[in-house]
Amino acid sequence: MSSESVLGTGSNATERGPRRALGWGFFLSELAVLFRRRRTWAMLAALAAVPILIAVAIRLTDGGDGRGPAFLDRITQNGLFVGLSALAVAIPLFLPLTVGVVAGDSVAGEASTGTLRYLLVSPVGRIRLLIVKFAAAAVFCLAATLTVTVAGILIGLALFPVGPVALISGDTVSVAESLLRSLLIAIYVTLGLLGLAAIGLFISTLTDAPVGAMAATVVVSIVAQVLGQLSQTEWLHPWLFSYYWLDFGDLLRQPIEWSSFGANALLQLAYVAVFGALAYGRFATKDVLS
Amino acid sequence: MFAQKVTDLGERASGGELAIETRGLSKRFGRSTVVDGIDLAVPRGAVFGFLGPNGSGKTTTIRMLLGLAGASAGDIRVLGQAMPAKLAGVLPAVGALIEGPGFYPFLSGRDNLRRLDAADGYASRATRSARVDRALERVGLSSAAHKKVRAYSLGMKQRLGIANALLTPRELIVLDEPTNGLDPQGTREVRALIRSLAAEGTTVFVSSHLLSEIEQMCSHVAVMRGGRLVAQGALDELRGAGRTHVRVTVAAPDAALAASTLARLGLARPTAAAAASAAAAPAPAGGALPPADTRTTTDAAAVLIDGPPAPAPAPAPAPVTAPAPAPVTVTAPAPAPVTAPTPAPVTAPAPAPAPVTAPTPAPVTAPAPTPAPVTAPAPTPAPVTAPAPAPTPAPAPVMVEPPSAADVATATDGTGDRVVEGELPEAVAAEDVVAALVGAGVRVRGFAVERASLEDLFVQLTGEGFDVVQ
């Protein structure tokens, strides 16, 4: 039968597009579903609380003894460092946690609400579904890091003096450029989270229980960081997706040290490719019985 | 007869007139076979009832039809296209409700539909709002469209699920248990909806475990049992499908003559199914069939219709029977000649001295472990009682019908009358049978025609009772 007769003619033509759309509609719908969940906003609010807590604590105690996460000691001189300091705090746990929730929920959550079967018979192709789910998770990664960065900058502006920023290399850049660099760092951190998002997507195709997939993804990120701390597994370190997570300081040099940015992007791309392929292999032929 | 009609359907299949066609479709999970080689043939434009008890493989079949689960063996064609190879081309023309509704609880009913519509790459975004609203209106959810699905009742979710199937004009709509959770009013509305869809030319494939539902709205029906398709065809064909059963009580010496006369007329050997319902007929309404009878019933039905023989037929209790190939059954002597040899086509014989079913002592029946009491055939006008089956007491293990439903030519017992049974072909009138018997010189003592109801048939086919009322 020709595709025309499947699509129908006459009155159907107005209700069905002449050909398949590219999928932006479904991607936008996916984003709408993601960002209309109260859970998503709760997680973003929790992330925004990180720089606020840091800034308020430092403001109240008037500095500290210089210990703590990166850039913490510079905050009293320049509020623009609140965002960077908060990122350094959020990267090991809070960001992987939220990414694990979104990525782990991506397929398993649809299965548990029973919407997966309806999406698939709509029909959404299985590959398309995986791509859209991953893209939505990536958008969430960006939203999460931007939330930390922007909330940090805003609270820094409110509580501390703001001026030209002294970089690690000793140079000083204007406020405008420092904001640009903050954006660059947010992108760097987002890139670093994509590997984890791909792992979460893969785990999510293994089960119909979203909570299990979320927990497993978070555990994977913790295990990777623990392995990254052990000197016995030093040979493994460059292969861990968390290896470049805290190296965003390289973007605060003049000129910018792009090597870690590139290496990070390459490593994450490899993770996305491997776990994307695994997710496809698992999901493409999976019996959807939920 | 019935098998013939199934074949006809299959032939039509090659003409591309089928909305759904499967060949040898099977699904195995590990060692268990959930769907076992079914050959579905759903004609276009039909309202096709897919009937079977819970766990008979209906939903798994539907999942395979829609490409959600892969088949272990067999071919599927939906709307003339191979599935799941042509899935992307076929599914936009298919609306489905699969094993209950599935929605995002944190979105409103309308937003849920918009979401699923956005997932359909062919659906036009320009007309989305209008189509969503129309679908909601069609299932009577317009006023609740803005509410979060979390606040919906089960029935409302079910309606929303049906609305999802109606978002775009479909050629085929698959509804898995569409009236689950609906109140009687909702059930009526869904039935009306399905009829209106059929009137528009949409093929509707509706699964249910409720016979009454299927009976009221379907033109065609398939019956699943234990993963197998045990019957399929137009509902009317199923209704009339050779279920007319003739029991003739004759003087003992004439039994052979009667049997050969019936055979000459083309009366097929009776199914034990019919015999079983005959046995049950005199029982008080609402009583249970003896388990062994049920067993027999299903075996025979399976033989008659489409399915393979059910496993392990109950062993015949005593070799009353001589397995001869004659196509007519002779059984159970009725010692007291009760009925007059009237040639009336349908007689209600004189009240039998022993009004209850076959051998009361009951050691005959090997009680199969049927958990639930099988519902007795409801008091339909059809089953007219057999003449006084008052059996010989204890030692002689006589029963109404040997469970194997084997061809029985003569019963060994020579006393009294004999009962000769047969299935009446559609072409032969009951009157002609009597006339032929009398013409052949058979002393006819009683004559009964039984027509099994649809309920009987389904109980026989599936081996368990359906809810016949809702």
Interface residues (C-beta under 8 A of the other chain):
Chain A: M1 S3 V6 L7 G8 S11 N12 T14 E15 R16 G17 R19 R20 A21 G23 G25 F26 L28 S29 A32 V33 R36 R37 R38 T113 G114 T115 L116 R117 Y118 L119 L120 V121 S122 P123 V124 G125 T285 D287 V288 L289
Chain B: G16 R63 L66 G67 L68 A69 G70 L79 G80 Q81 L87 A88 G89 V90 L91 P92 A93 V94 A96 I98 E99 G100 P101 G102 F103 Y104 P105 F106 L107 D111 R114 R115 L116 D117 A118 A119 D120 G121 Y122 A123 S124 R125 T127 R131 N164 T168 P169 E171
